């Protein structure tokens, strides 16, 4: 009997189990309320759970593209004001989604125009100020602030509030720029001028530069050499009228018969314009030594006085025929023309006195002498 033989062949199979980890949850950050301005963007981030999920990418979508759009990376762009729902959907077959409500806010209204006032030409004196202001268009612009700037700060400066200060003579451009980033700006040309009542080139006599005019109001020269100006008590920057009625520049018209004390005429009370000061007794004496002549009609102005110096280097000091009393400021007259001019030099031993220049035309005397500090005299400045 024959015996059959069977051979079994072993085969190897590669089995694909078809196993994947699905997404079970999506979390969108940032958490809480989310807003974005029209025209601006905000980025949302989707995190899937579990972390072992096979497919971790999501698809982004907007419930209203006219309100906001979202790209494949979760970048949301605001389009128009309102609320929109942004959805993140798992790309696997789990169908898991998450949503985020986004509020689109209206963009702030930008500045469209700036107008600087005052209109027309603007001038400011050296050392003085003028204030510029702005009108913003539209009226409901979210940010109405401006930044001020000067094209030349050596000509004029401008503060954060639009206050322009003249520095030197000439033209300068002042600019107001909107703070809201709109790029809008406006300019104003400002002319910086020199007050003619403050400026005086002066004349050099014996090495000292003398002003050609007396002091009028505190810090100002008179309009011409023949104008007497105001009288001052020693050490004070309060001017008094040389004629009646008795008036003072500070409005307190009660005569001050108490003398200033101290050994100096302080800079704070210097009545001369900026850069000028009162002469010393020695400088007054130097002026006398330069020579002097009397005139009854200076340059046909009808004003009497004395011309000091020689040649092209001369100054005229006007005289008066009435003078105020140091006791009460009252006027008393004389039959001759005379005048007094203060120095900054106090008397060496008499604390209530100081040195001044005196001249008259009755006996042609011209000299320096000491007198009461409360006396009201003219002032001729030097520098």
Secondary structure, 3 states (H helix, E strand, C coil): CCCCCCCCCCCCCCCCCCCCCCCCEEEEECCCCEEEEECCEEECEEEEECCCCCCCCEEEEECCCCCEEECCCCEEEECCCEEEEEEEEECCCCCCEEEEEEEEECCCCCCCEEEEECCCCEEEEECCEEECEEEEECCCCCCCCEEEEECCCCCEEECCCCEEEECCCEEEEEEEEECCCCCCEEEEEEEEECCCCCCCCCEEECCEEECCCCECCCCCECCCCCCCCCEECCCCCCEECCCCCCCECCCCCCCCCCCCCCCCCCHHHCCCCCCCEECCHHHHHHHHHCCEEEECCHHHCCCCEEEEEECCEEEEEECEEEEECCCCCCEEEEEEEEEEEEEEEECCCCCCEEEEEEEECCCCCEEEEEEECCCCEECCEEC
